[in-house]
Amino acid sequence: MLYLCEDAIAAPIDSFLAEEFGGRPLATNLRRAAEAQDRAALAAYDPSDETVRRRQAADEYDTKIGRYREALDAGCDPVLTAG
């Protein structure tokens, strides 16, 4: 946890906000804020990481389906196997 004295940060933050959002219509400011958030999300997105997760999930499901098939081939009741 970080504690900051309001006196130390209020003026710089007010200045930043006035610079970023001052003098523009509200709709423009909201659009700019949303676009900045989208850019941050895109910058943090790693498609290779998502691909790896999807492949792992697919492999897990393939393994599970294989076990179900083995159980069914061995004569297990389909209702009990699926439940």
Backbone hydrogen bonds, N-H to C=O, Kabsch-Sander energy under -0.5 kcal/mol:
donor,donor_aa,acceptor,acceptor_aa,energy
8,A,5,C,-1.2
9,I,5,C,-1.0
9,I,6,E,-0.6
10,A,6,E,-2.5
13,I,9,I,-2.1
14,D,10,A,-2.8
15,S,11,A,-2.4
16,F,12,P,-2.4
17,L,13,I,-2.8
18,A,14,D,-2.4
19,E,15,S,-2.2
20,E,16,F,-2.7
21,F,17,L,-2.9
22,G,18,A,-1.6
24,R,21,F,-1.0
29,N,25,P,-2.1
30,L,26,L,-2.8
31,R,27,A,-2.3
32,R,28,T,-2.6
33,A,29,N,-2.3
34,A,30,L,-2.4
35,E,31,R,-2.6
36,A,32,R,-2.2
37,Q,33,A,-2.0
38,D,34,A,-2.4
39,R,35,E,-2.6
40,A,36,A,-2.1
41,A,37,Q,-2.3
42,L,38,D,-2.6
43,A,39,R,-2.4
44,A,40,A,-1.7
45,Y,41,A,-1.1
49,D,46,D,-0.8
50,E,46,D,-1.7
51,T,47,P,-2.5
52,V,48,S,-2.1
53,R,49,D,-2.2
54,R,50,E,-2.4
55,R,51,T,-2.4
56,Q,52,V,-2.4
57,A,53,R,-2.4
58,A,54,R,-2.5
59,D,55,R,-2.5
60,E,56,Q,-2.4
61,Y,57,A,-2.4
62,D,58,A,-2.5
63,T,59,D,-2.2
64,K,60,E,-2.3
65,I,61,Y,-2.9
66,G,62,D,-2.3
67,R,63,T,-2.0
68,Y,64,K,-2.2
69,R,65,I,-2.6
70,E,66,G,-2.3
71,A,67,R,-2.4
72,L,68,Y,-2.6
73,D,69,R,-3.0
74,A,70,E,-1.7
75,G,72,L,-1.5
76,C,71,A,-2.4
81,T,77,D,-2.5
82,A,78,P,-2.2
83,G,79,V,-1.3
